[in-house]
Amino acid sequence: MSNRAVLEVIALDAEDAVAAQTGGADRLELVTDIAADGLTPSRETFGRIRAAVDIPLRVMLRLTDGFTAGSPQDVENLVEAAAGLRAEGADEFVLGYLDASGNPDLVTVERILVEISGCAWTFHRAIDRAKDRDALRTRLADVPGLDTYLTAGSPTGVDAGLPTLLAEVARAGEPGYEAQILVGGGLRLDHVSVLLSAGIEGFHIGGAARPDGWTGPVSASAVREWRSVLDA
C-alpha cells in the first residue's frame, strides 16, 4: 500500500464495510448518524464490522454535532466511549476538538489519548474550522499517534480549499506538517489528478461511494471506480 494512494471510505455497518473492501478501499472510517456529520458508533457495530472485514478501521470519537467536545459530561462520555471501543479491539481512531475560540482543545485530546495510548489517529475536519490552521498544526506537532489530517482545506469543501491543500502538501516534512493529508469533504473524481500531481496520497469518500445517497449502501463498483482512478 505504501506505493499507492490510500482510499478511505466511510462505513456505517458491516454491509458498507464489505462493499468498500470489495471495491478496493484501504481503510474504513466508522461512524453513525451521518446527519450530524458522523458520530461514534456503538461497540457492537464496531465488533460486527471488525468481524466482517480485515482492512484497517478508524473509529470516530465524536458524540455531539459541531466541532467542540461539548459539556464536561459530554467529555466524560467521550472518554468512556474511547475506553469501551479500545476494549473491543479498536486500534485506530478519528478525533479532533476545538474550543469556543477555534483553537485546538488539547485538554480533551489529551484525555482521550490516555484511553487510546499507542493507537494511530486522524485529526478530522475540525482543522477546517480552526481559527489558525498553521497554529493548530504547530500545537499538535508532538502529540503522540497523530499521523493524518482529514481536511478539505476549507469549511465549504475541496473546491474552495484546493489552494490551501496544495500549499500544505508543499510543506510536507516541516514541523506540524509530517502527518499525511487525507483529502475529504466535497471531493470529486475530477479533483484527483491535481491532488495526486501535488503529492497528496490520501483520499476519503462518503457520499461518493453511495450512488443512492446516504439512505443507500456503499457500492463496491463506485469504490472500484475511485480505486481505478487513483491507481491509473
Secondary structure, DSSP 8 states (H G I E B T S, - for coil): -TTS-EEEEEESSHHHHHHHHHHT-SEEEE-B-GGGT-B---HHHHHHHHHH--S-EEEE---SSSSS--SHHHHHHHHHHHHHHHHHT--EEEE--B-TTSSB-HHHHHHHHHHTTT-EEEE-GGGGG-S-HHHHHHHHTT-TTEEEEEE-SSTT-HHHHHHHHHHHHTTTTSTT--SEEEE-SS--GGGHHHHHHHT--EEEESGGG-TT-TTS---HHHHHHHHHHHH-
